[in-house]
Amino acid sequence: QNQAPGPILRTSTDLIHALQDIDAATKPHTDTYTAYQQAYSPWDDGNATTRVVDALLEDQG
């Protein structure tokens, strides 16, 4: 089962066409991307540095 979070682009031409209208290329894949992110990278939320600093400071006492 294909779980890629976006369109499968097999050639440079496919990539060029997708980039020319990025909104049209990505919009149909929004739900797929969200499901992929939740399954494979749930910690990828933009707060990694905060969590690291909090963990370091917590260890300091």
C-alpha positions, -999 to +999 in steps of 0.1 A: +000+000+000+014+034-010+015+058+019+036+086+004+025+120+016+024+136-018+024+129-055+048+104-069+070+122-094+089+099-116+106+123-141+120+157-141+091+168-163+067+156-137+085+176-110+086+207-132+048+205-138+041+199-101+063+229-091+046+252-117+013+248-098+024+237-063-010+244-048-028+221-072-001+195-069-002+194-031-038+203-021-053+168-029-026+152-006-032+173+025-051+146+044-025+120+033+003+141+045-014+147+079-019+109+083+017+102+073+031+128+097+010+114+126+021+078+118+058+084+111+069+117+126+046+127+154+073+147+171+079+168+140+058+197+152+083+226+153+089+223+190+120+200+191+143+227+204+120+236+232+117+200+243+155+195+242+161+227+263+134+218+287+149+183+292+184+198+297+172+223+322+151+197+340+182+176+344+200+206+359+178+205+389 
